[in-house]
Amino acid sequence: MNARGLLPVMLACTAFAAQAGEWQFYGGDAGGRHYSEAGQINTGNVDQLAVAWTHRSGDLERRAELMPQTSGQATPLLLPEQAGESLVYCTQFNEVIALDPGNGTERWRFDPEIDTSGERPFRCRGVAYYEEQRVADGEHCRHRLYTNTHDRRLLALDAIDGQPCRDFGKSGAVTQFGSDRGADHVSNSSAPVVAQGVVVSGSTVIDFHFAESPRGLVQAFDSLTGSLRWSFDPLQGHSGSGSANVWAPMSIDEARGLVFLPTSAPSPDYYGANRPGDNRYANSIVALDLATGEVQWHFQHVRHDLWDYDTPAQPILFDWQKNGETIPALAQPTKQGFVFVLDRRNGKSLWEITEQPVPPSQIPGEHTARTQPKPIAPPPLLDPFLMPEQAWGLTPWDRSDCAEQLAELDNLGLFTPLSEKLTLMLPGSLGGANWGGGAILGDSGVLVVNVNTTPFSGRLVPREETAGQGTSDHPAAGARMRVPMRGTPYDVEVGALVSPLGTPCSPPPWGKLVAVDLVAGKTLWEKPLGSVHDMAPFPVPFHLDWGTPNLGGGIATAGGLFFIGATMDKHIRAFDTESGEVLWRYELPVDATATPMTYTYKGRQYVVINAGGHAMFSRPQGDYLYAFALEQE
């Protein structure tokens, strides 16, 4: 059965889906399905979408000197009628703004006045909404918004007027673990999650630079008072390392009282001699008891990570329906290009797991895990093999150069560990999948997810070597990144594998959209995501849909559509979920590296996306929020 044929089933199964008039969670629902039942905009009329309104935060003018450090990543929420029925989002500088959903005019804004010192990028992916039952109906802060700040505060605001909830922490704020280290070391990007009187918050921790970076402590606070309820250290006190933090969005299964943590790599990312063993709870999906923080189960998808293969995306909760049986499931897209499908009650894989042998390390004292888990289905989202004969170029000259580069690399496939010799990294630390995650089409078990396919190369550089040091820019921006790993004998050097003309050495697409049937275990379609016309060194007057690196996610609707920005070409697109064909696109002022959302307000469906650019891609920044709708008669 194809995706559109599943539409009646999708409409009937509403246990998790965002209702047609709602988007009250970052991922549409607490399980992160990125799906809405709204169908007013559909495959038959999406080509008539037009701008309904725009809103600008004003940051591009007020904070011009800081904007190159920003990434616009926020996904707004639509609050329910009893909470003011505002559209609420956070800016890169953690201001929370409430808008009229029909015309985008401001109702209120709250500025937490964050510490803007340091060099770490400013970003905020979203806020969380919660109705606090311990506050009387009609009283201030019965309806609350929670948001994390760049400088490690957890704020509670009244959803109706935007004022701090004075009974929460100290005048509406709680200081979180790591704030004393400064935002350059510990910060926040993703929204907290909240249910059953508990607010759970993760962190972002500095990558690469230290053998022992700050611990990736997850903290849970009482939603009324802000008092600490529990904390969880994914490394369980093991010395010689740090991080394994939760920087991606989390999910909650409220009926089972579980919170699901997508944990990242232990430090340092590319050298593991100081942290022998599997480094359990790092690179895992960890299910904790929401009330106590006790581990209920965990599934580790990378053992002893040497590739920066964090768990990058929100775990997606859905119902697995097969052979008359319904199993509460969890789908986890990964940077290495796998999608693991688990029984979310116990963490057991619903597809058989095979063990892929891993090449041994050539670094003294380093011991790779002997094998890594790989599901037999669904198929990998990308092909990690790239041989010299597969080299791509615009001309025979640059294609030959790429072939020569590939021939000189260490290249034993996925999980080849870095050495002092340049090594192929496919996928690199950008993924595969990244924090945008994917969308489940109703309860169909069909996942649509955006994927990066650009190859990278990297090596470990002995610390005594100082010549030829690169920049600290992310390699996705086209630079070679050279970063010291203090506390180890090495620096790490990583860069995109490109020709002299700057094009990737692999055949396009260099970013794509993939539809996968998680229950049948097969790929339904793949399409390029993005045009490279805007990345060319000279103006190109037409679209070249070869795909681009992408950050941000997409959403699916009952109208048979998948909306996504994410690309390096300033466009938001609507894809047909059955065929993968692009049915509509709109050029924004800057790249929209955020996940859109949709809602229905006063009988009219809107699609909203944040267009703010991304510091990692060295592209222009902005402060725009765009809402699209069908023209009114």
N, C-alpha and C positions, 0 to 999 in steps of 0.2 A: 504494500500500500504506500503511495507516495505521500509527501507532506501535506498537500492540499486535501487529499482524500481523508486525512486524519482530522480535518477540521471539526466535524461533529463530535468526535471523541474529545478533542481538546476543549470544546465549549462545555461539554458535560462534566469534565473532571476539573473542579475548581478548588481543590484542597489547598493549593499553594498560589495559584495564579493571582496577579494583581487584578482587581475588579476593573470594569471598564472606566470608572471615574476615579481610580485611585493609583497612586504610586507612593506608598508610605514608607518604603524601605529603599536603601541604596540600590539593591539588585531587583527591585520590583516587589519582592516578598522576602521573608526572613530566610528563605532557602536559596536566594540568589538566582532564580530562574530567568531573570531578564525577559519576562514574558507578560503581555497584557492581553486581556480579552477584548480590548477596544478594537472595533472593526469598521468604524465609519470611514476611515482611510483604508483603502484596499487596493488590490492589484488593478482594478478597473478604473480607479480615479486618482491614483497617486501622482500621475503626471500633471495633475492640476494643483498640486500643493504650492502654496505661496507663503511669503513671510507674513505672519499675523502681527507680530510685534518684536521689538528688540529691546534689550536692557543693557546698559553699560555701568559697571561698578565705579568707574572713574579712576581706576588704578593706573591706567596708561598715562594719564596726565599727572596725577598726584604723586606717583611713586616711579616716575620714569627711570630714575637711576637704578632701581632695583628690579625692574621688569625683566632684564636679561637673565635673572636668576629664577624666574617663575615658570611654572607649568600649570596651565588651566585644565584641571581634571575633575571638577565637581559635577556630580549628577544631582539635580534638585529633587526635592520631595514635594508631593501635594498633600497638605494636611487635611484631615477630615473636617467636616463642617463645624463640629463642636470645638475644634481647636483653631478656628479662625479661617479655615479653607484658603490658606495662603500657599503660594509656591515658594519654597524656601531653599536657598543654596548658600554655600560658603565660597568666598573668594580665595585667591592664592595666599592672601595675608590673614586668613581666618576670620574676616568679617562675615557675619551671618546676616543675610538680607532676605526679607519677606516681600513678595510681590503679589499684586492682583493677578490671578491666573488668566483673566480674560484680556488684559491689555498691558501687563508688564510694569505698571506703575508701582513705585515703592510704597509699602505700608509701614515698614520699620527697618532699621538696621542696627546691629550691635558690633562695635569694634573692640576686640579684646586688647588692642594695643600691644601686639607681640614684640618681642625683642628681635630686631631685624639685623643684628650684627652677625658676622660670620659669613661663610661662603656656601652653605648648604642650600639647595633649591627650595623655594617656597611653593607649597602646593597643599590642596585640601580636596579630598575626593568626595566628601559628603558629610551630612549630619544624620543623627538618629532621632526618631520621634518615639515618645512613650507616654501613655496615660497613666499617671501615678495614682493608683487606687487608694493610697493612704492619705491623700489630700482630698478634702470634701469637694464635691462637684460644685463648680462655680467659683472656687477659691483660686487665688493666684498660684501658678505652677502646678495645677492639676494636670495640665497638658505641657509636656516638657520636650525640649530639644537638647541633645547632648552633642558636643563636638570636641575634637582634640585640636590643640594648637601646636604650632611650630615649636614653641618653647616649652612643651610638655605639660600643659595644663588641660584638665578635663573640665569643661564648662557645662553648666545646666542653665538653660534659659527658658523663660515662659514662652510658650509657642504663640500666644496671642499678642503680646506686646513686646517681646524680645528682651525683657529685663531679666537680670540674673535671679536665680532661685536662691534666696538668702539662706535657706535651711540646708543647702547642699554645700558641704565642705566649708571653706572660708569665703563667705559672701558670694557663693555661686561657683566656686572653683576649687579643684583638688589638684595638688602638685603631684605628678607621677614620677615613678622611678627613673633615674637618669637625668633629671633636670639639672643637677649640679654639674654634669659633664658638658653642658652647652649643646645647642642644636646642631653644631658641626659633628657631634659624636652620637647623640640620641635625639630623635625628633619623632614626628608623626606625619602620616599621609592619609591613611584610610580612616573611615568613620568608625566609632565604637559600635557595638551591638548591645541591645538591651532587651530583657524579658524577665518576667517573674521577679521583679524588684532588684535585678542585678545588671550593672553596666560593665561590659568587658572591653578592655582596651589593649591593643598591641603597641608596636613601635617600629620606627625605622632606625637602623644602626649603621654607622659608617662601614662601608665595604672596603675590603682589600688591605687597608693600611696597617692593621695591627694583628699580631698573632693572638693576642688576647684583647678582643674588642669588648665593649660593654655587653653584659648578659642580655639575652632576649626575653626578659621577664614579661609575662602577661599578667595584668592586674585586673581584679574585679572589685567593683565598689557598689555599696548600697545606693540604689537609684534615688532614694529620698534624702539621705543624710550625707552621702559621699564617703562614709567610713569604709575602710578596706575590708572586704569580705574574704578574699583569698588571692594568692599569687601562684604562678606556675613558671618554673624555670625549665625550658625544654632540654637543657643540658644536665639537669639534675645534679648540679654541684660539681661536675667533672672539671678538673683544672686543666690548664694548658690551652684553653680555647675560650670563645665567647660567642655572642650573637645567637644564631638559630632563632632569631626573632620572628614575630608575626607582623609583616608590613602589608600584606595583602588583606583584602576584606575577609571577615569571618562570616560564618553562617550559624543559625540556631534552629534546632528542632525543638520547639517549645513543648510539644506533646510528650516527648521523651525526656525533656529536661537536659538536653545536650547542646553544647557549643562546640563547633568544629574549627580547629586552628590549622591554617596552612603555614607550616614553619619553614624557615629559610635555612641556608647553609651555615655551618659553624665557621668560625674564623681561624686562620685567614682562608679566603675562598679557594685559592689554587695551590696550597701547600698544607699537607696534613700530617707531616712527621711528628709534630707536637701533639697531635690528637689521635692516637692510634685507635683502631676498632671501627665499628659502624657509626659511632656518634649518634646513638639512638635518640629519637624524638626530633632531631634535626631532619630537614628534608622530608617531612612527614605530614600526614593528616592525623591530627590528634583529637580524639573526642573526649571532652571533659564533662563531668557532672556540673551543670550550670550553677547549682546551689553551693557546691563544696570545692570545686576545682579538682576533684579526684579523677585520675585517668580511667576511662572506661575501656578504651582500646586505642591502638595507633597502627598506622600503615606507613612504612617507610618506603618511599619510591626511589630514593638514591641513597646508597650506603657509602659512607666515607667520601663525601662530595669533594671533588677536586676541579669542578667545572662551573661553580656558581649556579647550579641548577636548583635555586630556591623553589619552593612551592609558590607559584606566582599569582594564583587567581583564587577567587572565592569558591569554596566547595559548593557544588550545585546539587540541591536536594530535589529528587523527583521520585515518582513511582515507576518501578520496573515491572512491566506487565508482559508476561510471556507464559504460553501454555496454560492459560487460565489462572495463573498465580500472580499475585501482586506483592512485590517486595519493596519496602522502603529503601531507596537507593541513594547513592552519592556519586556524582561524576567529578573527577578531578583532572582538568587539563594541566599539562606540565610543560616546562621549558624544553625538555628533551623530545617533545613531540608525541608523547603517549597520552591517552585518556584512560585512567584507571576508574573502573566502575565497581563500587563496593556496596555491600549490604551495610547500611548506616547504623544498624543495631549492634553489629559486632565487628565491623571492619573487614570482613571476609570478601575477597574478590569474587565478583559474579562471573568473571571470565577466568579461565585457567591462566596462571602465571608461570612463564618459563624463566629460566635463569640464563642470562646472556653473559658469556665469559668476558672478562675485562683484561686488556693488555697490562702487563706489569709496568710499574714505574721505573724510569731510569735515574731517578733522583735518589741519592744516598739517604737511607733511613726511611724512605717512603714505602708504604705497603698498601697498594690498592686493594679494595674489596675484590675477592676472586670473581664474583658474579654480580650482576645487577638485574632487578626484576623487570620483566617485559610481558605485558598481557598478550595473549594470542589474538585478541580482538578488543576493540575495533582496530583497524589498521593504523599504523603511525600517521600523524598529520603531515609529516614531511619525510623525505628521503635523506638520511644522514651521510650517504656515500657520494663522493665527488672525486672522480678520477681525472687525470690529465687529459684524456681523450674526450671528456665531457666539458672541457673549458669553453667558455663563451666569450665573445667579443663583438664589437661593432665592425671590426675589420680583421683581416687575417693577421695583421701586425699585433693588435692588442690581444687577440685570441691566443696567439703563439706565446705572448708574454705570460698570460694566465696559465697556460699549460706548463710553462717552465716553472712558474711559482708552485703550482700544485705538485709537480714532480719532485720538488725539493723538500716538501713538507713531510713530517711524520704523519701518517694517515692510515690508521688501522680501524677506522670506523668510529661510530659513537662510543664514547667513554675512553678514547685515547687520552691518557694523562699528559699534561704538559711536561716538557723537558727543557733542557737548555737549547734544543733545536726547535725551530719554528714548527708548530703543530697545527693541523687543521682543526677548527672548532665549528662544527656544523651539527646542530645549531650552536650558536654562541650564547652568551649569558642573556641576550635579549630574548631568546626563545627562537622557535616554537611559540607556544602561548605565553602571554604575559598578563599583567594585572587586569586587563579588560575582560578576561574570561570568555564565556560563551553563553548562549541562550538555548533553552529547551523549548521546543515547539509544543506547548501545552503539556499533556501527559503522553505524548507520542514516543518519547525516548529518542527523538531526533535532536541532535546537538548541532548548532551552527556556531563556529568559532573562527576568529581571525588569527592568522599564523604568520610569523616572520620566517623567511627562508634564506636570508643573506648569510653567506659564509664569512667566518672570521679566522684569523690565525693568531697564535700566541706562543709565548715562551717564557721560561723562568730565566732571569738574568742575574748572575752572581752579583752580590752587592758591591764588590770591588770594581765592577765595570761601571764607568760613569759616562763614557762617550755615547753620543747619539741618543740622549734621553729625550723621549717624546713629551707630548703635552699630557695634562690630566683630563682633557676633554673625553667624553664617552666615545668609544669607537663607532657608535651609531652615527655620530656627526661627521665621520669620514677621517678622523684623526687616529694616530696610533697612541694609545694610552699607556703611559709608563707610570706605575705606582709602586712606591716602596711598601714591602710587607715587613714592618718593623717587628723584631723578635724572631726573624727567620733569616737564613743566609741569602735570600733572594728578593729581587723586585719582580713584578709581573709586567709584561708588555703585551698588549692586545690591540688588534686593529682589524678593520674590515679587509677582506681579501678582494682587492679591486685591481683593475687593469690600469695602465698609464692614463687612460681617458677617464678614470674614476668610476667606471661601471663595475658591478660585481662580476666575479669570475665564474659564477654559476649561471646556467640558463634561467631566464625569467619564467614564472613570476617571482619577484623578490619580496612579495607579500601577497597572501591569498586568503580567501574565505573558503572554509570547508564545511560541508554538511555531512554528518556522520550519524548513522542509525546505531545507537548504543545497544539496542536489544538484538537486532539482526547481526550486528558486528560487521558492518560494511560501510564504505564511503558512498554517499549518494551523488555528490557533485563537488567540484572544486572550481573556483573562479579567481582570476587576478583581483587584488584589492589595491586600487590606487593607480594613478598615472604618474609617470616620471617627467612629464613635460615641464613641471614647475621646478624640477631639480637640475635641469640641464644648464650648462655654463653659458648658453645663449638662448634667446627666446624661441620657444617652439609653439606655433600657433594652433596645434591640434593635440588631442589627447593620445598618449602612448600608454595604454593600459597594460603595463608590464609588472605592475605591483610595486609597492614601496614598503620600506620598514614602517611599522605601525604600532601605535600605543593608544590604548583606549579600547572600549568594547562596543558591543552592539545589543540591540533589543529586538525581539520578535513580537508580532501582534497576530490577533485572530484574523486580521485582514489579509493574511498570507504574505506579510512583508517582514523584512529584516532591515532595520535602520542602523547605519554606522558611519562615523567619521573616521578617526584614528590615523588617517594617511598623511603623507607629506605633500599634499597637493591642494589643501584648503577646502576639500569637498566633503559634504555629507551625501550619502547615497541611500537609496532604497532598493533592495534586492528582492526578487521573487523567491520565496522559500522553497518552491517546488523545483524550479529550474536553475536558480542562481543567476538569472539574468538581471542586469541593472535596468530598473524601470524609471528611475528619477535620480537626478543629482542636482546639487546647488552649490555654487562657489561662495565660500565665506571669506571674510577679510583675512583670516589667518587659519592655520591648521586647528582642527577640532580634536585634540588628543584627550577626549573625555568620552564617557559613555552617555548616550542620550536617554531620555525617558519620554513617556507619553501619558496623557490623562484626558479625561472628558470633563468639560466644565460648561455648565448651562447648555448641554446638548451638543457641544462642539468639541471634536477631538483635536488635541494639539500634540505636536512632537517638538521637544525642546532639546537643544544641545549647547554646551559651553564651548565657545571658540576662544581659546586663550594661548594656543601655541605650546611649545615644549622646549625647555632649556636644553635637554639632552640632544635634540636634533639641530641645535644652532639655527633655528628658524625664527621668524618674527613672532613676538608675543602680542597678546591683545587682552581685552577685558569685556568681551561680548557674550551675551546670552541671546540665542535666537529661538523664536517660537514659530512653527509652521502650522498651517491649517488649510482646509479647503475654503475657497471663496464662499462667502455667505450670499445667499440670494437676497 
